[in-house]
Amino acid sequence: MNPSRRHFLGSACCAAVGATGILSTLSSLRLMAAAANPANGPQAPRTASALPADYKALVCLFLNGGNDANNLIIPTGSDYAAYASARSNLALPRTDLLPLTPRTADGRTWALHAAVPDLHSLFASGQAALLANVGTLVEPTSKSKYTAGTVKLPPQLFSHNDQQVQWQHSVPDKPSSTGWGGRIADLVNAFNANNEISMSISLAGKNTFQIGNTVSQYAINTGGATTLSGSTERGSANAARFAAQRDLFKQVQPGLLEAAFAGVSSDAIVSADLLNTVLAASPAITTPFPTQANNTNLTTAAAQLRMVARLIAASPTLGLKRQVFFVQLGGWDTHAAQLVNATPTSGTHADLLKQTSEAVKAFYNATVELGVANQVTLFSASDFGRTYRSNGDGSDHGWGNHQFIVGGAVRGTEIYGRMPTLTVNGPDDTGQGRWIPTTSVDEYAATLATWFGVSASDLPTVLPNIGRFAKPNLGFL
């Protein structure tokens, strides 16, 4: 791997945390504490060991673009006819669907898209749950309050960029320089015995979700940490170059920018070397992950989640008992061609669902292999839902959406929250089938944070608006 210095530093640094002075900003971007004796390079990796019983990991799987979950969870009872009418060409044949039998029922019957049999099997066996109609909210919102304009709303409700950011920081009514994943990491980082590598690792570049005040996100790729040529080969002919690079960046720099650049560069070189060394020494993950249709390369989602599994396996060596991961799959903005070449299990949207379902099941199986299925929770998120009503070729930007949660600790075989009344212009619709969320992102996040070790008294630090909502614990963990 021989990327440019700009790419190397971009991958190594976490997302910007606001308009502060450059020195304090770049200081917060530092990816790890210096090794005990920087002059002698990073410490040798500790011997790998089994994951401790109190280890936990959160994995955010972000479906970038706005997943049309109206075609993930489909009504199959008396309201199927209304579904077929509203969805028009997007409606899925009832006979192709995968029936759901949740532990409790709301009087309606539901099924999953035919392209997600792996997710369906996890739901049936109790390792997956569904969360209905969750979205960004400033405060609890009803149709009457929305229509009357007497409720505060998240700004730019149907904008991709705004809603991605608001999902990931969950403070839609005020500026926030951090994300709720980063604020969780700040609070639980004390569980970790070592901070040489950040507990917050992204497989999808910089993101808002993992920005913390004290814990910085570390962006790597599916092959490991990004390196400069020759900077991670201490035991080879490039050892002299490695030492020279490290020593060069350690020198006192005359200016503010030069000093900041040197500090970030030095930490990035040492971080990449340490992480790649640990990964190379860690036992291989033998669980098979899904490959692309026409070659042996892993799918995008599978490649990211497989690396997450490898990082979890390496956590004892890194001295980490808490880890937060961010992975992302794009392509969900299906305004057009949503059903291109569609069959019951293929087409633009179906292909994305299939890839997601297969990768998530493989990842769950890998956590079983590692003996930590009960200690790792994966959860989905997305910009927003999509309109119930078809635009003729796809679906447009919506609001409330359905999500899934997977892991051994999940109280599965259940649909949590409340499914909306699936009627265009009905009591839950702002127009075109844009559902008003009946569960807030805050409640979703608070449930995950509580399982992860955040105390009830600290929840407002993670989610400043949580006191406005009725259910800080939704019960799926």
Residue pairs with C-beta under 8 A, 6 or more apart in sequence:
1 223
1 226
1 227
1 229
2 228
2 229
3 11
3 226
3 227
3 228
5 228
7 226
8 226
8 227
8 228
8 268
9 264
9 265
9 268
10 206
10 219
11 205
11 219
11 220
11 221
11 225
11 226
12 31
12 218
12 219
12 225
12 226
12 264
12 267
12 268
12 271
12 272
13 26
13 29
13 31
13 206
13 216
13 219
13 264
13 268
14 28
14 29
14 31
14 198
14 200
14 206
14 210
14 211
14 216
14 217
14 218
14 219
15 206
15 207
15 208
15 210
15 211
15 217
16 25
16 29
16 206
17 25
17 28
17 29
17 177
17 178
17 211
17 213
18 25
18 177
22 256
22 257
22 260
23 256
23 259
23 260
26 260
26 261
26 263
26 264
27 260
27 263
28 213
28 214
28 216
29 216
29 264
30 216
30 263
30 264
30 267
31 197
31 198
31 216
31 218
31 267
31 268
31 271
32 195
32 196
32 197
32 198
32 218
32 267
32 270
32 271
32 274
33 195
33 196
34 267
34 270
35 41
35 42
35 43
35 196
35 270
35 274
36 43
37 43
38 246
38 250
38 270
39 250
41 234
41 242
41 243
41 246
41 270
41 273
42 196
42 270
42 273
42 274
43 196
43 274
45 274
45 277
45 278
45 281
45 317
46 316
46 317
46 319
47 317
48 281
48 282
48 283
48 313
48 314
48 316
48 317
49 316
49 317
50 316
50 371
51 312
51 313
51 315
51 316
51 370
51 371
51 372
51 375
52 316
52 321
54 191
54 321
55 315
55 320
55 321
55 322
55 372
55 375
56 321
56 322
56 323
56 375
56 376
56 377
56 451
56 452
56 453
57 308
57 312
57 315
57 322
57 323
57 324
57 325
57 372
57 375
57 376
57 377
58 181
58 184
58 323
58 324
58 325
58 377
58 379
58 448
58 452
59 305
59 308
59 325
59 327
59 363
59 376
59 377
59 378
59 379
60 181
60 209
60 324
60 325
60 326
60 327
60 379
60 381
61 301
61 305
61 327
61 328
61 329
61 356
61 360
61 378
61 379
61 380
61 381
62 164
62 168
62 204
62 207
62 209
62 326
62 327
62 328
62 329
62 380
62 381
62 382
63 328
63 329
63 332
63 352
63 356
63 380
63 381
63 382
64 164
64 328
64 329
64 330
64 331
64 332
64 382
64 383
65 160
65 330
65 331
65 332
65 333
65 334
65 382
65 383
66 160
66 163
66 332
66 333
66 334
66 382
66 383
66 384
66 385
66 386
66 397
66 398
66 401
67 332
67 352
67 380
67 382
67 385
67 386
67 401
68 90
68 332
68 334
68 338
68 349
68 385
68 386
68 395
69 382
69 385
69 386
69 401
69 402
69 403
70 87
70 90
70 385
70 386
70 388
70 395
70 433
71 87
71 90
71 92
71 113
71 349
72 112
72 113
72 116
72 353
72 402
73 100
73 110
73 111
73 112
73 130
73 132
73 402
73 415
73 419
74 80
74 83
74 92
74 94
74 97
74 110
74 111
74 112
74 113
75 83
75 108
75 109
75 110
75 422
76 94
76 97
76 99
76 109
76 110
76 111
77 108
77 109
79 108
79 422
80 94
82 422
82 423
83 91
83 422
84 91
86 388
86 389
86 390
86 422
86 424
86 433
87 388
87 389
87 390
88 389
88 390
88 392
89 339
89 390
89 392
89 393
90 338
90 339
90 390
90 394
90 395
92 113
92 114
92 344
93 344
94 111
96 114
96 344
97 111
97 112
97 113
97 114
98 111
98 112
98 113
98 114
98 116
98 117
98 120
99 109
99 110
99 111
100 109
100 110
100 111
100 112
100 120
100 123
100 130
100 415
101 124
101 413
102 110
102 130
102 413
102 414
102 415
103 413
103 414
104 414
106 415
106 418
106 419
108 419
110 415
110 419
112 119
112 120
112 123
113 350
113 353
114 344
114 345
114 350
115 344
115 345
115 346
115 350
115 351
115 353
115 354
115 357
116 353
116 354
116 356
116 357
117 357
118 357
118 358
118 360
118 361
119 128
119 356
119 357
119 360
119 361
119 404
119 406
120 357
121 361
122 128
122 360
122 361
122 364
122 406
122 412
123 129
123 130
123 412
123 413
124 413
125 412
125 413
126 410
126 411
126 412
126 413
127 364
127 373
127 406
127 407
127 408
127 410
127 412
128 404
128 405
128 406
128 410
128 412
129 404
129 405
129 410
129 411
129 412
129 413
129 414
129 415
129 416
129 476
130 402
130 403
130 404
130 405
130 414
130 415
130 416
131 402
131 403
131 404
131 405
131 415
131 416
131 417
131 439
131 444
131 474
131 476
132 402
132 415
132 416
132 417
132 418
132 419
132 420
132 438
132 439
133 385
133 400
133 401
133 402
133 417
133 418
133 419
133 420
133 428
133 435
133 437
133 438
133 439
134 400
134 401
134 402
134 403
134 417
134 437
134 438
134 439
134 440
134 441
134 443
134 444
135 384
135 385
135 399
135 400
135 401
135 435
135 437
135 439
135 440
135 441
136 154
136 157
136 163
136 166
136 167
136 170
136 172
136 384
136 399
136 437
136 440
136 441
137 154
137 172
137 437
137 440
137 441
137 442
137 469
138 151
138 152
138 153
138 154
138 172
138 173
138 465
138 468
139 151
139 152
139 465
139 468
140 440
140 468
140 469
140 470
141 151
141 153
141 436
141 437
142 151
142 436
143 427
143 428
143 429
143 430
143 436
145 151
146 153
146 430
146 436
152 173
154 162
154 163
154 166
154 172
154 173
155 162
155 166
155 172
156 162
156 163
157 163
157 384
157 399
158 384
158 397
158 398
158 399
158 434
159 397
160 333
160 383
160 397
163 383
163 384
164 208
164 383
165 208
166 172
166 441
167 209
167 381
167 382
167 383
167 441
168 179
168 180
168 181
168 207
168 208
168 209
168 381
169 176
169 178
169 179
169 180
169 208
169 209
169 211
170 179
170 180
170 441
170 442
170 445
170 463
170 465
171 463
171 464
171 465
173 465
174 464
177 211
178 211
178 212
178 213
179 207
179 208
179 209
179 210
179 211
179 212
180 209
180 445
180 449
180 462
180 463
181 200
181 209
181 210
181 212
181 324
181 326
182 200
182 209
182 210
182 211
182 212
182 213
182 215
182 217
183 212
183 213
183 461
183 462
184 324
184 448
184 449
184 452
184 454
184 462
185 199
185 200
185 210
185 212
185 215
185 322
185 324
186 212
186 213
186 214
186 215
187 453
187 454
187 458
187 461
187 462
188 322
188 452
188 453
188 454
189 195
189 199
189 214
189 215
189 322
191 321
191 322
191 453
192 199
192 319
192 320
192 321
192 322
193 319
193 320
193 321
194 318
194 319
194 320
196 271
196 274
196 318
196 319
197 218
197 271
197 274
197 275
197 278
197 318
197 320
198 215
198 216
198 217
198 218
199 215
199 320
199 322
199 323
199 324
200 210
200 212
200 215
200 216
200 217
200 218
200 323
200 324
200 325
200 326
201 217
201 218
201 219
201 220
201 308
201 311
201 323
201 324
201 325
201 326
202 210
202 217
202 218
202 219
202 220
202 325
202 326
202 327
203 219
203 220
203 221
203 222
203 304
203 307
203 308
203 325
203 326
203 327
203 328
204 219
204 304
204 326
204 327
204 328
205 219
205 328
206 217
206 219
207 217
207 326
207 328
209 326
210 217
210 324
210 326
211 217
217 326
218 225
218 271
220 226
220 275
220 307
221 307
222 298
222 303
222 304
222 306
222 307
223 307
224 272
224 275
224 276
224 279
224 307
225 271
225 272
225 273
225 275
225 276
226 272
227 269
227 272
227 273
227 276
228 245
228 269
230 238
230 241
230 242
230 245
231 238
231 241
231 242
231 245
231 269
231 272
231 273
232 242
232 269
232 272
232 273
232 276
232 277
233 239
233 241
233 242
234 242
234 243
234 273
242 269
242 273
245 269
246 266
246 269
246 270
248 262
249 262
249 263
249 265
249 266
249 269
250 262
250 266
251 262
252 259
253 259
253 261
253 262
275 318
278 314
278 317
278 318
279 310
279 311
279 314
281 317
282 310
282 313
282 314
282 317
283 313
285 306
285 309
285 310
285 313
285 366
285 369
285 370
286 369
287 309
287 362
287 365
287 366
287 368
287 369
288 362
289 298
289 299
289 302
289 303
289 305
289 306
289 359
289 362
289 363
289 366
290 298
290 299
290 302
290 355
290 358
290 359
290 362
291 297
291 298
291 299
291 302
292 298
292 299
297 303
298 306
299 355
299 358
299 359
300 329
300 355
301 327
301 329
301 355
301 356
301 358
301 359
301 360
302 355
302 358
302 359
302 362
304 327
304 328
304 329
304 359
305 327
305 359
305 360
305 362
305 363
305 366
305 378
306 362
306 363
306 366
308 325
308 327
308 363
309 363
309 366
309 367
309 370
311 323
311 325
312 323
312 367
312 370
312 372
312 376
313 370
315 321
315 323
322 452
322 453
329 352
329 355
329 356
331 348
331 352
332 349
332 352
332 382
332 383
334 348
334 349
334 386
334 394
334 395
335 391
335 393
335 394
335 395
335 396
336 393
336 394
337 348
337 393
337 394
338 347
338 348
338 349
338 393
338 394
338 395
339 347
339 348
339 349
339 350
339 394
340 347
340 348
341 347
342 348
342 350
343 350
344 350
345 354
346 354
356 380
360 378
360 404
360 406
363 378
363 406
364 373
364 378
364 406
364 407
367 373
367 375
367 376
367 407
367 408
368 408
373 407
373 408
374 407
374 408
374 409
375 408
375 409
376 407
376 408
377 405
377 406
377 407
377 409
377 410
377 448
377 451
377 452
377 477
378 405
378 406
378 407
379 403
379 404
379 405
379 406
379 444
379 448
380 403
380 404
380 405
381 403
382 401
382 403
383 397
384 397
384 398
384 399
384 400
384 401
385 398
385 399
385 400
385 401
385 402
385 434
385 435
386 395
386 396
386 397
386 398
386 401
387 395
387 396
387 397
387 398
387 432
387 433
387 434
388 395
388 398
388 422
388 424
388 429
388 432
388 433
388 434
388 435
389 395
389 424
389 432
389 433
396 432
397 434
398 432
398 433
398 434
398 435
399 430
399 434
399 435
399 436
399 437
400 420
400 428
400 434
400 435
400 436
400 437
400 438
401 435
401 437
403 444
405 476
405 477
409 451
409 477
410 476
410 477
411 475
411 476
411 477
414 476
416 439
416 474
416 475
416 476
417 438
417 439
417 474
418 438
418 439
420 426
420 428
420 429
420 435
420 436
420 438
421 427
421 428
421 429
422 433
423 429
424 432
424 433
425 431
428 435
428 436
428 438
429 435
429 436
430 436
439 471
439 474
440 465
440 469
442 463
442 465
442 466
442 468
442 469
442 472
443 466
443 469
443 470
443 471
443 472
443 474
444 474
445 462
445 463
446 459
446 462
446 463
446 466
446 472
446 473
447 472
447 473
447 474
447 475
447 476
447 477
448 477
449 459
449 462
449 463
450 456
450 459
450 472
450 473
450 477
451 477
454 462
456 472
459 466
459 472
460 466
460 467
466 472
